[in-house]
Amino acid sequence: MTLVKICGIMDIETARAALSLGADMLGFHVELKHARNPISSEKAGEIISQLPETCTPVLVTSVTDPERIIELAQKTDVKAVQLHADIDGMQKIKSALPQLKLFKVINVFDESAIEEAKSYEGVADALVLDSAIKATGQRGGTGKTHDWNISRKIVESVSIPVILAGGLNPENVEEAIRIVKPYAVDVNSGVSNPDGTRSLEKVKLFVEGAKGSGR
């Protein structure tokens, strides 16, 4: 069954509601450029301390300094870090925090993403395939889909888990999973209200679509 990650968590009530609706992972935007739902490391840590052990809290950041990433991971007590920036220090982070999972974001512009994805085998614990806007440099959080056929080829080409992100919503998540066959799906704007908060009705529908309810 495909796992579900709900990103942009900012309060404990939403976190608990998302988990009750079937989410497996929760994303916290700490020191992330272009973040729709920025949160301090202190607040994220406070929320995470109240989550059940079955949940996987994920720090989503564009920080590039390995020492700072290690510091943020320790401060928030996350189980995984999703790296939006290109960094050379992933091995350093792993050495310091061997239990921490590292998710590396791959921006799928074209088929060159396939070789980039392969290069992180043995370094990353999972890959997050996301959309990006070249003109602004925005990586992730675009609300736009990319070529899922390329994402499918990446899933077929690597031996580590692949998480599909970028423009997913309750209406397209089933088709995306059918085409790509990812380990997990990641959503933010697709389950948002106009004010940027999570729509629990959309979260419910997204989880049902992702996990096959009603098929």
PABA-403689 format. One line per field, with one value per residue: residue in one letter; y, x, z of N, C-alpha, C in turn. Coordinates in nm, 3 decimals, decimal comma, always signed. Each point is the difference from the previous one (the first is absolute). Layout:
<pts>
r <- (a ...)
npy <- (Y ...)
npx <- (X ...)
npz <- (Z ...)
capy <- (Y ...)
capx <- (X ...)
capz <- (Z ...)
cpy <- (Y ...)
cpx <- (X ...)
cpz <- (Z ...)
</pts>
This chain:
<pts>
r <- (m t l v k i c g i m d i e t a r a a l s l g a d m l g f h v e l k h a r n p i s s e k a g e i i s q l p e t c t p v l v t s v t d p e r i i e l a q k t d v k a v q l h a d i d g m q k i k s a l p q l k l f k v i n v f d e s a i e e a k s y e g v a d a l v l d s a i k a t g q r g g t g k t h d w n i s r k i v e s v s i p v i l a g g l n p e n v e e a i r i v k p y a v d v n s g v s n p d g t r s l e k v k l f v e g a k g s g r)
npy <- (-0,120 +0,098 +0,047 +0,077 +0,107 +0,058 +0,097 +0,085 -0,094 +0,069 -0,098 -0,029 +0,088 +0,072 -0,008 +0,012 +0,101 +0,045 -0,026 +0,058 +0,080 -0,043 +0,123 -0,027 +0,106 +0,085 +0,102 +0,045 +0,118 -0,045 +0,131 +0,009 +0,024 +0,107 -0,023 -0,080 -0,092 +0,112 -0,072 +0,049 -0,021 +0,107 +0,063 -0,030 +0,027 +0,108 +0,014 -0,020 +0,069 +0,045 -0,038 -0,092 -0,106 -0,034 +0,128 +0,036 +0,079 +0,089 +0,034 +0,099 +0,002 +0,124 -0,021 +0,054 +0,070 -0,105 +0,086 +0,093 -0,084 -0,039 +0,129 +0,029 -0,105 +0,035 +0,127 -0,046 -0,085 +0,042 -0,081 +0,108 +0,027 +0,089 -0,029 +0,128 +0,032 +0,029 -0,107 +0,023 +0,046 -0,073 -0,037 +0,128 +0,029 -0,096 +0,046 +0,122 -0,026 -0,116 +0,033 +0,118 +0,001 -0,012 +0,092 -0,036 +0,129 -0,058 +0,109 -0,039 +0,051 -0,101 -0,079 +0,115 +0,011 -0,086 +0,057 +0,117 -0,058 -0,061 +0,124 +0,001 -0,106 -0,056 +0,115 +0,012 +0,013 +0,114 +0,000 +0,131 -0,045 +0,120 +0,092 +0,083 +0,125 -0,026 +0,074 -0,053 -0,121 +0,007 -0,070 -0,066 -0,042 -0,050 -0,110 -0,028 -0,076 -0,113 -0,042 -0,059 +0,004 +0,118 +0,038 -0,055 +0,060 +0,104 -0,023 -0,019 +0,114 +0,029 -0,031 +0,134 +0,019 +0,017 +0,127 -0,007 +0,118 +0,120 +0,091 -0,086 -0,060 +0,013 +0,090 +0,022 -0,018 -0,048 +0,092 +0,092 -0,061 -0,001 +0,122 +0,061 -0,047 +0,114 +0,011 +0,132 +0,073 +0,120 +0,061 +0,120 +0,075 -0,126 +0,020 +0,115 +0,077 +0,095 -0,014 -0,115 -0,003 -0,112 -0,048 -0,029 +0,062 +0,090 +0,011 -0,004 +0,083 +0,074 -0,021 +0,020 +0,103 +0,041 -0,029 +0,049 +0,088 -0,082 -0,062)
npx <- (+0,084 -0,037 +0,113 -0,044 +0,056 -0,045 +0,027 +0,082 +0,035 -0,094 -0,086 -0,008 -0,099 +0,063 +0,110 -0,069 -0,063 +0,113 +0,057 -0,102 +0,029 +0,113 +0,043 +0,110 +0,020 +0,063 -0,015 +0,116 -0,044 +0,120 +0,014 -0,118 +0,078 -0,075 +0,019 -0,103 +0,058 +0,074 +0,089 +0,009 +0,128 -0,014 -0,081 +0,080 +0,105 -0,069 -0,035 +0,122 +0,030 -0,110 +0,078 -0,085 +0,058 -0,125 -0,001 +0,024 +0,051 -0,017 +0,127 -0,070 +0,122 +0,039 +0,022 +0,120 +0,014 +0,082 +0,085 -0,051 +0,007 +0,119 +0,030 -0,057 +0,062 +0,107 -0,013 -0,036 +0,103 +0,027 -0,072 -0,032 +0,093 -0,083 +0,101 -0,034 +0,104 +0,086 +0,035 +0,121 -0,075 -0,068 +0,121 +0,030 -0,117 +0,018 +0,125 -0,052 -0,094 +0,058 -0,082 +0,052 -0,121 +0,068 -0,094 +0,045 -0,027 -0,066 +0,042 -0,120 +0,106 +0,088 +0,036 +0,063 -0,124 -0,008 +0,098 -0,060 -0,117 +0,053 +0,046 -0,123 +0,002 -0,023 -0,063 -0,104 -0,089 -0,035 -0,069 -0,006 -0,089 +0,051 -0,092 +0,038 +0,030 +0,055 -0,100 -0,067 +0,038 -0,132 +0,039 -0,099 -0,118 +0,018 -0,057 +0,111 -0,059 +0,069 +0,092 -0,114 +0,008 +0,059 -0,095 -0,083 +0,071 -0,009 -0,128 -0,003 +0,069 -0,066 +0,083 -0,002 -0,074 -0,108 +0,005 -0,123 +0,046 -0,051 -0,085 +0,025 -0,116 -0,114 +0,000 +0,130 -0,012 -0,122 -0,019 +0,047 -0,066 -0,105 +0,038 +0,026 -0,099 -0,019 +0,101 +0,001 -0,103 +0,035 -0,075 -0,016 +0,024 +0,012 +0,038 +0,024 -0,035 -0,085 -0,015 +0,020 -0,108 +0,012 -0,055 -0,060 -0,097 +0,086 +0,049 -0,124 -0,039 +0,106 -0,012 -0,131 +0,029 +0,091 -0,083 -0,072 -0,045 -0,101 +0,120)
npz <- (+0,000 -0,081 +0,052 +0,100 -0,059 +0,110 -0,087 +0,060 +0,088 +0,067 +0,030 +0,126 -0,003 -0,093 +0,073 +0,112 -0,056 -0,056 +0,117 +0,060 -0,103 +0,055 +0,030 -0,068 -0,077 +0,082 -0,087 +0,049 -0,046 +0,029 +0,000 -0,060 -0,103 -0,021 +0,129 -0,028 +0,075 +0,011 +0,067 +0,123 +0,018 +0,079 -0,085 -0,101 +0,078 +0,034 -0,128 -0,050 +0,110 -0,061 -0,102 -0,046 +0,054 -0,032 +0,035 -0,126 +0,094 -0,098 +0,018 -0,054 -0,056 -0,023 +0,129 -0,026 +0,111 -0,012 +0,056 -0,080 -0,101 +0,043 +0,017 -0,118 -0,050 +0,071 -0,038 -0,120 +0,006 -0,124 -0,076 -0,073 -0,092 -0,054 -0,081 -0,004 +0,075 -0,096 +0,067 +0,048 +0,099 -0,089 -0,041 +0,012 -0,056 -0,092 -0,005 +0,005 -0,092 +0,029 +0,100 -0,034 -0,053 -0,112 -0,024 -0,119 -0,010 -0,098 -0,061 -0,039 -0,065 -0,013 -0,100 +0,007 +0,048 -0,100 -0,070 +0,022 -0,020 -0,104 -0,013 +0,049 -0,080 +0,118 -0,030 -0,082 +0,099 -0,061 -0,113 -0,005 -0,087 -0,023 -0,013 -0,097 +0,033 -0,118 -0,047 +0,103 -0,041 -0,008 +0,106 -0,054 +0,044 -0,122 +0,050 -0,069 -0,091 -0,012 -0,085 +0,029 -0,132 +0,018 +0,085 -0,088 -0,095 +0,084 +0,026 -0,130 +0,015 +0,112 +0,099 +0,013 +0,110 -0,074 +0,039 -0,048 -0,046 +0,024 +0,047 +0,096 -0,021 +0,068 -0,099 +0,019 +0,132 -0,026 -0,094 +0,085 +0,096 -0,079 -0,037 +0,115 +0,075 +0,066 +0,084 -0,026 +0,041 -0,047 +0,089 -0,057 -0,110 -0,042 +0,127 -0,064 +0,101 -0,043 +0,131 -0,065 +0,079 +0,072 -0,110 +0,112 -0,065 -0,047 +0,123 +0,046 -0,096 +0,032 +0,128 -0,015 -0,078 +0,088 +0,095 -0,103 +0,091 -0,012 -0,020)
capy <- (+0,120 +0,123 +0,084 +0,139 +0,105 +0,129 +0,103 +0,131 -0,008 +0,115 -0,008 -0,138 -0,044 -0,046 -0,120 -0,114 -0,025 -0,064 -0,138 -0,074 -0,022 -0,101 +0,043 -0,076 +0,094 +0,141 +0,085 +0,128 +0,090 +0,074 +0,065 -0,042 +0,111 -0,002 -0,084 +0,048 -0,018 -0,003 -0,024 +0,003 -0,132 -0,016 -0,038 -0,134 -0,095 -0,008 -0,083 -0,136 -0,067 -0,048 -0,092 -0,141 -0,058 -0,055 +0,108 +0,041 +0,145 +0,028 +0,138 +0,039 +0,119 +0,032 +0,024 -0,079 -0,028 -0,125 +0,021 +0,061 -0,104 -0,088 +0,076 +0,007 -0,135 -0,032 +0,090 -0,033 -0,143 -0,063 -0,130 +0,014 +0,135 +0,012 +0,099 +0,065 +0,056 -0,095 +0,011 -0,102 -0,048 -0,101 -0,102 +0,058 -0,005 -0,141 -0,042 +0,061 -0,047 -0,120 -0,045 +0,099 -0,028 +0,116 +0,001 +0,098 +0,049 +0,005 +0,080 -0,069 +0,091 -0,083 -0,134 +0,007 -0,031 -0,145 -0,021 +0,068 -0,087 -0,115 +0,041 +0,007 -0,134 -0,022 +0,120 +0,035 -0,110 +0,007 +0,114 +0,071 +0,055 +0,120 +0,097 +0,121 +0,110 +0,043 +0,146 +0,059 -0,082 -0,065 -0,145 -0,052 +0,095 +0,073 -0,033 -0,046 -0,136 -0,013 -0,116 -0,121 -0,109 +0,005 -0,048 -0,146 -0,054 +0,009 -0,109 -0,125 +0,004 +0,006 -0,104 +0,061 +0,047 +0,126 +0,072 +0,089 +0,127 +0,097 +0,019 -0,107 +0,041 -0,113 -0,036 -0,066 -0,087 -0,140 -0,015 +0,014 -0,126 -0,104 +0,019 +0,006 -0,108 +0,043 -0,051 +0,092 +0,126 +0,114 +0,106 +0,121 +0,092 -0,076 -0,022 +0,127 +0,099 +0,124 +0,073 -0,076 -0,107 -0,129 -0,035 -0,139 -0,073 -0,035 -0,100 -0,127 -0,048 -0,032 -0,127 -0,105 -0,023 -0,057 -0,133 -0,090 -0,011 +0,021 -0,051)
capx <- (-0,084 +0,076 -0,002 -0,041 +0,065 -0,069 +0,100 -0,047 -0,065 +0,036 -0,055 -0,021 -0,136 +0,003 +0,084 -0,077 -0,111 +0,055 +0,034 -0,125 -0,057 +0,080 +0,134 +0,110 +0,110 -0,039 +0,112 +0,011 +0,082 +0,090 +0,106 -0,021 -0,028 -0,129 -0,093 -0,138 -0,039 +0,123 -0,015 +0,130 +0,044 -0,053 -0,141 -0,005 +0,040 -0,109 -0,105 +0,051 +0,010 -0,133 -0,049 +0,023 +0,122 -0,029 +0,010 +0,133 +0,010 +0,105 +0,045 +0,016 +0,083 +0,092 +0,133 +0,104 +0,109 -0,026 -0,003 -0,130 -0,102 +0,013 -0,054 -0,145 -0,056 +0,007 -0,089 -0,141 -0,016 -0,066 +0,053 +0,054 +0,020 -0,018 +0,097 -0,035 +0,121 +0,106 +0,106 +0,104 +0,023 -0,095 +0,073 +0,033 -0,124 -0,022 +0,099 -0,037 -0,134 -0,021 -0,139 -0,080 -0,020 +0,020 -0,079 +0,059 -0,093 +0,044 -0,094 -0,019 -0,017 +0,003 +0,053 +0,129 -0,029 +0,020 +0,140 +0,021 -0,059 +0,089 +0,123 -0,022 -0,011 +0,110 +0,016 -0,133 -0,088 -0,114 +0,000 -0,127 -0,007 -0,084 +0,001 +0,075 -0,013 +0,137 +0,012 +0,008 +0,084 -0,083 +0,004 -0,107 -0,103 -0,046 -0,138 -0,006 +0,048 +0,104 -0,023 -0,002 +0,067 +0,140 +0,001 -0,014 +0,130 +0,088 -0,041 +0,047 +0,145 +0,072 -0,036 -0,046 -0,138 -0,026 -0,119 -0,046 -0,056 -0,018 -0,132 -0,096 -0,123 -0,093 -0,054 +0,096 +0,096 -0,014 +0,064 +0,145 +0,050 -0,013 +0,105 +0,136 +0,018 +0,098 -0,007 -0,086 -0,037 +0,023 -0,092 -0,006 -0,103 -0,117 -0,096 -0,003 -0,106 +0,050 +0,089 +0,124 -0,014 -0,040 -0,141 -0,008 -0,082 +0,089 +0,094 -0,075 -0,020 +0,132 +0,044 -0,084 +0,045 +0,134 +0,002 -0,086 -0,139 -0,105 +0,032)
capz <- (+0,000 -0,010 +0,119 -0,024 +0,078 -0,003 +0,030 +0,043 +0,132 +0,082 +0,136 +0,046 -0,035 -0,139 -0,004 +0,051 -0,092 -0,119 +0,035 +0,019 -0,133 -0,069 -0,041 +0,058 +0,023 +0,008 -0,037 +0,069 -0,081 +0,087 -0,078 -0,138 -0,092 -0,069 +0,076 +0,017 +0,140 +0,081 +0,143 +0,067 +0,049 +0,136 -0,010 -0,060 +0,103 +0,098 -0,059 -0,021 +0,130 +0,038 -0,102 +0,030 -0,056 -0,133 -0,099 -0,044 -0,023 -0,098 -0,010 -0,141 +0,011 -0,109 +0,060 -0,066 +0,093 +0,071 +0,146 +0,033 -0,019 +0,117 +0,114 -0,013 +0,019 +0,142 +0,072 -0,027 +0,022 -0,115 -0,042 -0,136 -0,051 -0,144 -0,041 -0,126 -0,060 -0,035 +0,100 -0,005 +0,135 +0,046 +0,074 +0,129 +0,079 +0,031 +0,100 +0,128 +0,039 -0,085 -0,001 -0,073 -0,142 -0,087 -0,124 -0,092 -0,102 -0,139 -0,080 -0,128 -0,114 -0,120 +0,027 +0,071 +0,140 +0,022 +0,038 +0,128 +0,103 +0,018 +0,067 +0,145 +0,059 +0,092 +0,082 +0,051 +0,039 -0,090 -0,090 -0,014 -0,135 +0,012 -0,107 +0,032 -0,095 -0,030 -0,008 +0,133 +0,086 +0,102 -0,002 +0,084 +0,039 -0,118 -0,031 -0,139 -0,024 -0,101 -0,087 +0,083 -0,070 +0,043 +0,138 -0,006 -0,041 +0,116 +0,089 -0,060 -0,015 +0,128 +0,096 +0,124 -0,010 -0,070 +0,046 -0,106 +0,046 -0,108 -0,061 +0,028 +0,069 +0,007 -0,132 -0,089 +0,069 -0,044 -0,130 +0,020 +0,057 -0,104 -0,100 +0,056 +0,098 +0,100 +0,137 +0,075 -0,066 +0,086 -0,041 +0,080 -0,049 -0,046 +0,110 +0,073 -0,009 -0,058 +0,093 +0,018 +0,099 -0,058 -0,008 +0,046 -0,096 -0,110 +0,051 +0,004 -0,137 -0,055 +0,060 -0,055 -0,138 +0,001 +0,061 -0,076 +0,047 -0,098 -0,133)
cpy <- (+0,125 +0,081 +0,145 +0,094 +0,130 +0,106 +0,129 -0,001 +0,115 -0,004 -0,145 -0,051 -0,054 -0,127 -0,122 -0,036 -0,073 -0,146 -0,086 -0,034 -0,094 +0,043 -0,081 +0,090 +0,142 +0,085 +0,136 +0,088 +0,090 +0,055 -0,048 +0,122 -0,021 -0,084 +0,065 -0,001 -0,007 -0,017 +0,001 -0,140 -0,027 -0,048 -0,140 -0,106 -0,021 -0,089 -0,146 -0,078 -0,059 -0,103 -0,146 -0,054 -0,053 +0,104 +0,025 +0,151 +0,029 +0,150 +0,031 +0,134 +0,022 +0,037 -0,092 -0,040 -0,126 +0,019 +0,059 -0,103 -0,096 +0,065 +0,004 -0,136 -0,039 +0,084 -0,041 -0,147 -0,067 -0,135 +0,006 +0,148 -0,004 +0,118 +0,058 +0,055 -0,111 +0,016 -0,114 -0,070 -0,108 -0,111 +0,049 -0,004 -0,143 -0,049 +0,051 -0,057 -0,121 -0,048 +0,092 -0,040 +0,130 -0,018 +0,109 +0,038 +0,002 +0,079 -0,057 +0,103 -0,081 -0,133 +0,002 -0,031 -0,147 -0,027 +0,068 -0,087 -0,118 +0,036 +0,006 -0,137 -0,024 +0,118 +0,037 -0,125 -0,005 +0,123 +0,062 +0,067 +0,115 +0,088 +0,123 +0,104 +0,056 +0,151 +0,064 -0,076 -0,072 -0,151 -0,053 +0,108 +0,078 -0,022 -0,052 -0,142 +0,005 -0,125 -0,129 -0,120 -0,003 -0,052 -0,153 -0,065 +0,005 -0,112 -0,133 -0,009 -0,003 -0,106 +0,056 +0,053 +0,136 +0,058 +0,100 +0,124 +0,088 +0,000 -0,110 +0,055 -0,119 -0,048 -0,080 -0,103 -0,146 -0,023 +0,008 -0,130 -0,112 +0,008 -0,020 -0,120 +0,037 -0,072 +0,083 +0,121 +0,112 +0,116 +0,118 +0,087 -0,072 -0,031 +0,127 +0,075 +0,126 +0,077 -0,076 -0,108 -0,130 -0,013 -0,146 -0,084 -0,042 -0,104 -0,138 -0,060 -0,041 -0,135 -0,116 -0,034 -0,072 -0,145 -0,094 -0,017 +0,027 -0,049 -0,130)
cpx <- (+0,088 -0,012 -0,031 +0,075 -0,077 +0,098 -0,065 -0,074 +0,048 -0,057 -0,034 -0,139 -0,005 +0,081 -0,079 -0,115 +0,050 +0,035 -0,126 -0,067 +0,085 +0,136 +0,106 +0,118 -0,054 +0,123 -0,006 +0,101 +0,085 +0,117 -0,001 -0,033 -0,132 -0,104 -0,137 -0,040 +0,124 -0,030 +0,138 +0,039 -0,054 -0,145 -0,014 +0,034 -0,108 -0,113 +0,045 +0,008 -0,133 -0,057 +0,026 +0,124 -0,020 +0,012 +0,146 +0,000 +0,122 +0,031 +0,024 +0,074 +0,083 +0,137 +0,102 +0,114 -0,029 -0,011 -0,134 -0,112 +0,001 -0,062 -0,153 -0,065 -0,001 -0,100 -0,147 -0,032 -0,081 +0,063 +0,063 +0,017 -0,013 +0,082 -0,037 +0,123 +0,096 +0,113 +0,099 +0,016 -0,093 +0,069 +0,036 -0,121 -0,025 +0,094 -0,039 -0,131 -0,037 -0,144 -0,089 -0,009 +0,018 -0,078 +0,060 -0,100 +0,069 -0,105 -0,007 -0,032 -0,014 +0,067 +0,139 -0,018 +0,026 +0,142 +0,031 -0,052 +0,092 +0,124 -0,014 -0,025 +0,122 +0,029 -0,132 -0,077 -0,125 +0,017 -0,140 +0,001 -0,099 +0,012 +0,080 -0,026 +0,139 +0,017 +0,021 +0,093 -0,079 +0,003 -0,105 -0,100 -0,057 -0,147 -0,019 +0,053 +0,117 -0,031 +0,009 +0,065 +0,149 +0,013 -0,011 +0,134 +0,100 -0,031 +0,056 +0,153 +0,078 -0,051 -0,047 -0,141 -0,011 -0,132 -0,037 -0,065 -0,025 -0,138 -0,101 -0,119 -0,096 -0,050 +0,099 +0,090 -0,012 +0,069 +0,152 +0,060 -0,005 +0,114 +0,139 +0,032 +0,107 -0,018 -0,097 -0,033 +0,004 -0,087 +0,008 -0,115 -0,127 -0,102 -0,012 -0,131 +0,058 +0,096 +0,129 -0,005 -0,041 -0,152 -0,012 -0,088 +0,085 +0,103 -0,065 -0,014 +0,134 +0,047 -0,081 +0,043 +0,133 +0,001 -0,103 -0,142 -0,096 +0,031 -0,073)
cpz <- (+0,000 +0,129 -0,039 +0,094 -0,020 +0,045 +0,048 +0,133 +0,087 +0,141 +0,033 -0,038 -0,143 -0,013 +0,044 -0,095 -0,124 +0,027 +0,016 -0,133 -0,084 -0,050 +0,073 +0,038 +0,002 -0,027 +0,068 -0,075 +0,090 -0,082 -0,145 -0,086 -0,071 +0,075 +0,008 +0,147 +0,089 +0,148 +0,063 +0,046 +0,140 -0,003 -0,059 +0,104 +0,105 -0,051 -0,008 +0,131 +0,045 -0,098 +0,041 -0,070 -0,142 -0,111 -0,036 -0,026 -0,087 +0,002 -0,147 +0,000 -0,126 +0,054 -0,068 +0,094 +0,082 +0,151 +0,043 -0,014 +0,119 +0,123 -0,005 +0,023 +0,147 +0,081 -0,015 +0,028 -0,112 -0,030 -0,139 -0,033 -0,152 -0,048 -0,137 -0,069 -0,037 +0,101 -0,019 +0,134 +0,049 +0,080 +0,140 +0,094 +0,045 +0,109 +0,139 +0,054 -0,084 -0,008 -0,084 -0,148 -0,081 -0,129 -0,090 -0,108 -0,137 -0,078 -0,141 -0,108 -0,129 +0,036 +0,064 +0,149 +0,031 +0,046 +0,134 +0,114 +0,030 +0,082 +0,152 +0,064 +0,087 +0,089 +0,066 +0,038 -0,086 -0,088 -0,003 -0,137 +0,000 -0,123 +0,044 -0,108 -0,026 +0,009 +0,136 +0,093 +0,108 -0,018 +0,096 +0,036 -0,116 -0,028 -0,141 -0,012 -0,099 -0,082 +0,081 -0,070 +0,033 +0,143 +0,004 -0,037 +0,114 +0,099 -0,050 -0,002 +0,130 +0,096 +0,134 -0,017 -0,069 +0,048 -0,109 +0,059 -0,123 -0,060 +0,024 +0,077 +0,002 -0,136 -0,085 +0,066 -0,044 -0,133 +0,012 +0,053 -0,103 -0,100 +0,059 +0,089 +0,105 +0,133 +0,084 -0,086 +0,103 -0,049 +0,096 -0,049 -0,043 +0,108 +0,085 -0,017 -0,063 +0,091 +0,029 +0,105 -0,070 -0,002 +0,037 -0,091 -0,120 +0,042 -0,001 -0,139 -0,064 +0,053 -0,056 -0,144 -0,004 +0,048 -0,060 +0,049 -0,113 -0,138 -0,027)
</pts>
